[in-house]
Amino acid sequence: MIIDLKELSPVQKQGYLQHAIAPRPICFASTVDAARNVNLSPFSFFNMFSSNPPIVIFSPARRVRDNTTKHTLHNVQEVPEVVINIVDHAMVQQISLASCEYPKEVNEFIKAGFTQEPATLVKPPMVKESKIKMECRVLEIKALGTEGGAGNLVICEVLRMHIDDDILNEKGMIDQQKLHHVARLGGDWYCAVYPGNLFQVEKPNAQLGIGIDALPLHIRHSKILSGNHLGQLGNVHEMPNVDPTFHSDRLKNIFQYYAVSPHEMEKELHSYAKELLDAGNIAAAWQVLLTLN
């Protein structure tokens, strides 16, 4: 299917885009107006855009159905400060409740059962239950249009972070396995980050990877190794050499049982390499694959 967005209604555009561009982190924004009335609302149009200076942006978009604007937008226009509270799985049902369009005088902290905690540098309160809070100064608000669905980019400088000690590792850094982030998808769908669905991808180092194009043909054209596997193999900075000290009983058995069938041997070696790559053991996978050179 090919669609031109200019031919879609605003609701259709929103549906396709929100399902396609996901998962999206959630900004749980607490703000106040000039009279210090508090508002608390989630926004999934949110991300980090700079670390130095530390800049995050969220977008309280105009409502698609009636083109009205949100209390959060009005508040940051009156008081250009916000606390961005990071959402985890333990609070997701409450943040959904806070997204209800209550009247302006209603405090969503109370409605959704959250605890107000005074911030230290800005006027809006923090959500005590959130494991990470970011006190921010609003630098700029950029409207992207005047029709329903148009975003309003709230560009924020993070001044101070408050981090729960329970999610830190021994080095004082955030342990990704302890912070069960929640992200927004399309429609009513969310996803949660737990240790069981985390995986690591080694970053390319300062030296260039050899690239998939440099892999031997039998590896590059493998029917067993996926593009992800080839990416792992191509991320080494030089072609590995055979290590004479490498030993594997499974490798020995493959050569013993498939010596008369080179095609089957290649399949078995690629399957073995696949398992090693899935386990993150790239060096061993290379040694297995080099036996075919």
Number of C-alpha atoms within 10 A of each C-alpha: 2 4 9 7 13 8 9 12 11 17 12 12 16 17 13 15 13 18 14 11 11 15 18 19 20 25 23 25 24 27 28 25 22 13 9 12 14 23 23 30 24 24 19 19 19 19 15 13 13 11 10 7 10 14 19 22 20 24 23 25 24 22 16 16 10 10 14 14 18 15 21 24 21 16 23 21 17 14 20 24 24 30 30 30 25 22 25 20 17 14 16 17 10 16 23 12 15 23 15 13 12 13 9 14 9 14 15 24 21 12 14 18 14 19 14 16 12 13 18 12 13 19 20 30 24 30 25 15 19 20 18 21 24 21 25 24 22 19 12 16 18 11 15 14 12 13 15 17 22 19 20 22 20 24 20 25 23 20 15 17 14 15 15 15 12 11 17 16 13 7 7 9 11 17 13 15 16 14 21 17 19 22 21 21 19 17 11 6 10 15 15 15 17 15 11 7 8 9 9 6 9 9 7 12 10 7 10 12 18 16 17 18 10 14 15 14 11 13 20 18 12 15 11 17 18 13 12 12 22 20 15 22 25 20 20 18 15 13 16 12 9 14 12 7 6 10 12 11 7 13 16 10 11 16 17 11 11 15 12 10 10 12 10 14 18 21 16 18 22 22 17 19 24 21 15 18 21 14 10 17 14 19 15 18 24 19 20 21 19 16 12 14 8
